[in-house]
């Protein structure tokens, strides 16, 4: 039996694609991952490695390598309350879990780790600088891809029993397949930038291990501690980025300094060249598959930054796909029911997570319309002070997920 009769092609070398490729290769499935960039050193937003993902790395025998990556620990989420206090709305330290924190690690290091683990498997191939440009169809079934190798300038084709689209929220493969999306309104976009955690005199600024949203001038800031710098997200009403930039960098700096006074000194050096805009989308495919094709991760469902759960969901999609499809790929018998089973397994946790994000979006929309900063209501803040154990519930939803996936036996080391 040839590789085309039982192999798998994966388009996109992000978290979903790399995890799926590694696990399938460990099962003995011939896997080729196509990644259009030359490396993973890009301006990623999703640098959160959740407790469930760390446990997966442990099950795969990769946790020691991961822990050698420089990362910071995010242990709780604290939000200003209407009564003037700061409420702990999510406390990962309360999780009964071997990894009770979110690791904030550069995504390129995480993907390099997975790529190295994949290269150790004889059935795994990673083609960098190779862009998929088309799909091959035979008798109503997708049988492979057309691609361009940008390193050599050559074009080619490759066929396999299954193609997995893991090429992001603007998936080329999904568009070529004609899969329809269900879109949900989002009231905000995000501006990402870094702020050095160093004062004017060179002294370090302690930003702690908590994520504390801040507000100023009707805008919301989320500050993620990253050791010697803070990764900052400025949430702005959708469609207002151009006006914000037109007002000038001095006005931009003043808004940040008002929201985060302790970072006023390093903010003085911020330039718009270091501020990156993210158009926020929230959608999911009505059907994640066609005959011979499966979409996972952002290609199947773009997530909002709310909760920072996109990477975790993508990884869990990849695990579920490998666990359910490894055996039919090995024997060369891939039915529609087998591919559809992946969507059935992952659709509910995706829908539940997006529903929670839509509730958050509704609160943000009201805040933007009224020009005030979102705050925890007085009553909820009081309940959290009286019963702090309730803060474990958001930590479970964000850190573990609605349906955590574990490494199948064949992939464990």
Buried (B, 14 or more C-beta within 10 A) or exposed (E): EEBBBBBBBBBBBBBBBBBBBBBBBBBBBBBBBBBBEEEBEEEBBBBBBBBBBBBBBBBBEBBEBBEEBEBBBBBBBBBBBBBEBBBBBBBBBBBEBEBBBBBBBBBBBBBBBBBEBBEEBEBBBBBBBBBBEBBBBEEEBBBBBBBBBBEEEEEEEBBBBBBBBBBBBEBBBBEBBEBEBEEBEBBBBBBBBBBBBBBEEEEEBEBEBBBBBBBBEBBBBBBBBBEEBBBBBBBBBBEEBEEBBEEEEEEBBBBBBBBBEEBBBBBEEBEEEEBEBBEBBBBBBEEBBBBBBBBBBBBBBBBBBBBBBBBBBBBBBBBBBBBBBBBBBBEEEBEEEBBBBBBEBBBEBBEBBBEBBBEEBEEBBEBBEEEEBBBBEBEBBBBBEEEEEBBBEBBBBBBBBBBBBBBBEBBEE
